[in-house]
């Protein structure tokens, strides 16, 4: 059936249960997947991207700008300028802190769970329901502290779904299709982000429909969540794990750096690479708004155009680069992504006007698309398959830590150089620091070998 992943019936170990919520035994053979099946499996990435990028890149900066005013914090002889970028950094940092610990813990629990409905599906369902509730509440928040509280609960719910969902790729996809599946993951991530920026940032917010824009987020999560929950036959575990659950949770943020040294170095490189687009995406709205003195609507439109332009090129490259990785190597493509990203961010330092900013943003888009197209495939090659949920959850440490480090580092720096909005130099300083992130990612990728771990 189109759009539904059909398990191959080859014996008792691969038998599925009846009804809508179908399962496979954990020992079932991973069969070849068609492109409709790949789309269903990767559909939740569309929703994650549709929500997270416009939420962090447009909605939160807009709401924080409404709820806060510039102030100076005095710490002894020091006077620190705290403006909208610092407040955005505070909110996003608290959210990222929950993501770092919570997602790998839930991933580890799902690795060892023995629910009849499957080991991933129950957690994804709980997370999707939480996402819907807390995203809807954001539309009605009227203060910074209320926004902070609801955002924290949203992060908990979102990461409850994401940790087990990330474990589905190695659960479902055979080894020889992981490069292709990574391309689909990257493509859906990019397409979700582009659609989110266009609908939320370019269509609804500029026409003063902020609340409707926010309410589209839980709607998309509900649809994509249903596709994965009902369209992907989850694997069920029947034997108890040799490792106690509390130990699995405690070790959920730890990896064996000696045995899986390549994965550890890849996570370090991934951290620094992702710090760059996180920084650009987080502060693009404020950069456009305060550099060119635009209104909320125009700033939303143009910052969304910048980020959508970057991501259109990234999406185009996702599928192509995924296939190229199988021929030329995943490491080489990620190294190229680092160099291209450094070039784009360096040029952004000197961009004199919005058209130049959009043009140089294309270069960053090429970098991001190349990276995302092979990122998941490279990681799945380097992790032990029996602990895929935990290790893919650990990969979120690099993703969430990118925001946890980049945002609180750059927000106050931007505000300090902007000097209570008398200058916009802080954003140029940000682009210079972003160039450094790309180059560090390149250097820390060097020790990684292209191997496959079973």
N, C-alpha and C positions, 0 to 999 in steps of 0.2 A: 504493500500500500504506500502511495507517495506520501512523503513527509513523516512516515513512521518507520522506526528502525525494526526490521524484521529479524529476529534471531533465527539462526540455522538449527534445525532440529536434527541432531546427529546421535542422540543417545540420552540415557537417563541423566548424565551430568549436565546436559544442556537444556533439559526440559524447562518450559516456562509455565508459570501459573496462569490460570484463566483470569478474565476480567480486564479492566483498563490498566491496572497497576501490575504490569508483567515483570517477571524477574528471571535472571539466569543464575545458575549455580556458579560459584566463584571459579570452578575449574573448567567452565565452558570455553571452547575454542573461540578466539577472537577472529571473526570472519571478515572478509573484505566489505567495506562500506561504500555505498553509492553516494553521489553528491547530495541527493535529498536527505539522506541519513546524516551526512556531515553537517548540513545546515540545521537540522533539528537539534543535534548534539551541541552545536555551537551557538544556538539561538539565545541562550541566556547571557552570553557575552554581549550581544546586541543590547539587551536591557541594561546590563551593568554599565556599559559605556554611555548609553542614552541618559542614564541617571547621573552617574558620577561626574562626567565631564562638564555638562552645563550647570550642574549643582555647584560644583567647586569653582568653575571658571566664570560663571555669570550670576547665578542666583544668590549664592552666599555673599560675594562682594557687594552686590546691590543691596541686600538686606542689611548687611553690616554697616554700609554707608548711611542707610536710613536710621539705624538704631544708635550710632555712636558719633562723637565729635572729637576733633583733635585735642590733645592734651600733652602736657610735659610732666614726666615722672622724674622726681628728684631723688637720687640715691647718693647722699653725702654731697661730695663736690660735683657729681655727675648729673647732667640734665639730659634725659632721654626723651626724644620726641616720639610720642605714641599716636599714630593716626590709623587710618583704615587698614593699611597693610599689616600693621602689628596686630590689630584685632582679628583680622582674617587668619593670621598665623596662629593666634591663640586657639581659635575655634577648630581649625583644621588639625592642629597638633594634638589636641585632646582626642579628637576622633581617630587619628592615626595610631595613637598609643593603644587604644582598644583593639584596633585591627591587627597590630603586631602580635599580641598575645592570644587573642581570642580565636583567630582563624586557624592557625596551626593546631591549637588544642582541639577544636571541633573536628578538624581533618583527622587527627589521630584517633579520636573517639569513633569516627565513622569507619576508619580502617578496621576496627575491632568489633563493630556492632553486628548483631545477629538478628535484626528485625526481619520478620517475614516479608515485609514490603521492600527489602533491599537495605544495603548498608549506607547508601548515600541519600536516598529519596526522603526519608523522614526529616532529616536535618534541612534539606533544601526547602521542603514544604513549610517548616516552622519559620525559617528565615524569610521566605517570600511573604508570609502573612504579616510578620513584623515590619518588613519593608513597606508594605501597603499602608499599615496603620501610621507609622511615624513620618513617612513622606507626606501623607495627607495632612498631618498636624502642622508640618512646616508652613503650609499655605496660610495658616491662621495665627502664626506667632507674631507678637507685637513688641518684643524686647530682645536685646542681645543675649541675656542670661537664659531666657526661655528658649531661644534658638539653640544655644549651647547645649542645654539639657536634652532637648528632643533629638538633636544631631548625634549625641552620644548613644542614645538608645537605637537610633537608626543604624549606626555603625555596628552595634552588637548584632542586630538582626541581619544586616547585610552580610557580615562575615560568618554568621552561622550558616548561611546558604553557600557562600563562595568557597569555603574550605573544602567541604565534601564535593561540590560541583567540580572543582579543579581536579579532583581525583578521578573524575569520570573519564578523562581523556585516556590515561593509561589503562583504565578498566575496560574500555570499549574498543580502542583502536589497535589493530595489529601493527607490529613493528614497522613493516614496510610502507605504512600509510601515515606514519606520525608526522613526517615533513609536510604532507598534504593537509593533514588535520590541523597542524599548527598554522598553516596558511589560512584555513577557514576561520580559526579562532581569531587570528589577526585581522582578517577581512571583516568579520562581524563586529569586532571591537571598533574598527575604524568607521564602518558604516553607521553603527549605533551612535558614535560620537558626532559624526557629520549630521545625521538626521536630528539628533538632539540639539545641536547648535543652531541648525536652520529653523526648526520648529519653535524651540524655546527662546533662543537668543536673537534670531533674525525676524521671526514672524510675530510671536505673541508678546514678548516684553516690549519691543518698540511700539506696539499698538496699545500699550498700557493694560495688558491682560496678564499681569504677573501671577495672580492666583491661579488662573486657568493653566498657565505655563507650568506651575509647580504640580498641579493635579494631574497633568499628563504623565508624570514620573511613575506614580503607583499603578496607573493603568497599564503602562508598558511592562512593568515588572510582573503584573498579574498574568498577562498574555504569554510572555516568554516563560515564566515559571510553569504555567500549565503545560506548555509544549514539552518541556524537559521532564516534568513529573509524570505525564501521561504518555509521552512519545518515546522515551528512552527506557528500555528494559534494564532495570538496575540489577547488579550482581548481589547475591545474598551469601552470607557466610554462615556455614553450618557448624564448623569446629571452633571451639573456644581458642582464643589466642594464648600462646605460651607466656606472654607478658601481661602482667596485671594492668588493669585500666588506669589506676592512679599513676603508675609508672609511665605509661604511654603518654598521659597528659603532661606530666612533669618533663618528659623528654621531648614534648611536641615542638619545642622551640630550639632543640639541640640537634646537631648533626655530627656524625662521625667524621671529623675533618681529616683523619689519617686515611680511613678507608675510602671516603668519598671526597678526596681533596679537590678534584676537578669541579665538582658541584659547588663546593665552598668558595672557590675562587670565582666561579661564574656568578655566584650570588653577590660577591663584592663588586664585580664589574657591573652587574645589573643594577645594583644600588646606585652607583654614581651615574650611570647612563640615565636612569629614570628620574634622578634629581633634576636633570636639565628640562625635560618637557613639563614636569610637575611645576617647576618654578615659572616657566613661561605661561603655562595654562592658568596658574593661580593668580598671577598679577597682570595678565593681559588686559582684563577689563579696566582696572585702575590705571594702567599705563596709557591706554587709549583715552580714557575719560579725562585724566588730569594733565596729560601732555598736550592735548589738543583742545581742552576745555569744552568737551562735549556733554550733552545731557545724558541722563540714564539710558534713554531709548537709543540715541545715536551710539553711545559707547557700547551698548549691548550688541547693536547691529554690526559695528565695525570690528569689535573684538571677536564676535562670532565668525565674521567673515575671515579674519586672520586665522583663527584656529581651524575653521572648516577648510580653508585653502591649504593649510599645512596637511590636514588629514585626508583631503581628496587625493593628493599625491601619495600619501602614505598607504591609502587603501588600494590604489592602483598597483603599487609595488608589492603588496602583501602576498598576493597569489603568485606572481611571477618570481619574486625572490624566494618563496618557499620551495618552488621546484628547482631553482638555481642552487639552493643549498644542498640538495641531494647530489648535484653534479660537482660543485666546486668546494663544498664544505661549509658548515654552519659557522665555524669560527671566523673564516675569512670574511663572510658577509657581515658579521657583527663588528669586526674591526673596521670594515669600510663604513659602516653606519656611524661609528664613533668619529672618524675623520670628517665625514660629510657634516655631521652635526656641529663639530667644532668650527668648521668653515661658516656654516649658516649663522651661528650665534655670534661669531666675531663680526660678521657683516652687519648684524642687527645693532651692534654698538653704534655704528656710524650712519644708520639709516636716517635720512633727513626728513622724510615725509611718509604718509600712510601708504602710497603706492610702492615705495621702496621697501617698507616694512613687510607688505604682502609678498613682494617678490623674493626677499631674503627668507621669508617664512616657508616658501616652497622648498628651499634647500633643507631646512629642518624637517619638513614633511618627508622628503626622500629618506633622510636618516632614520626617522621614526618608523616608517613603513618597512624599511629593510630590516631593522632590528626586530620588530614585532612579528614579522613573517617567519622567523627562524627561532625566536626566543623559546617558545614552548617545546618545540621539537628537540632543541638542544638540551633543555632541562630534563625532559622525559628520558633521553638517552642516558643521563648521568645519575638517575635515582634508582634505588631498589624497588622493583615492582610490587613487592608484598607490602610496602609501606608508602605507596604512592600518594595516598591522601595526606599523610603527615608531611612528606617531603614537598609536595606541591603546596601544602599550607605554609611550610617554612619559606617557600619562595615568596610568599606574601610579605615576609619580613623585609625583603628587599624592596618590594613595592610600597608597603606602608612606611617603611623607614625613610624612603625617598622624600615623602612629605613631612615626616617627623623631623628630619634634619634640614631639608631645604627651606621649608616655610618659616620656621622660627629663626633660622639664620638670616634669610634674605628680607623678611618683612621689616624688622627693625632697621636693617641697613638701608633699605629703600627710604623709609621714613626719615632716618637721620640725614641722608643726603638731600632729601626733598625739603627739609627744614620747614615744617608746617605749611607745606604746599607753596612755598615761595620759589621752588625749583622742581624740575622733573629729572634731575641728573641721577637720582637713585635708581631709576629703571635702566639707565645705560650701564651703571655699575653692576646691576643684576646680570645683564647679558655677558659681561666680562667674566663674572664668576661662573656662569653657566658653561662658557667655553672651557674653563678649568675642569668642570665636572666631566665633560666629554673626554678630555685627554686622560684624566685619571682612570676612567672606564676602559680606555684603550690599553693603558699600561697594566692594569690588573687582570686583563683578559689573557695576557701572554702565557701564564703558566697552565692554562686550561688545555687538556688534551681532548681530541674527538674520539671518544670510546663509547661503548654501549654496556651498561650495567644491567644484569638480570636480577 
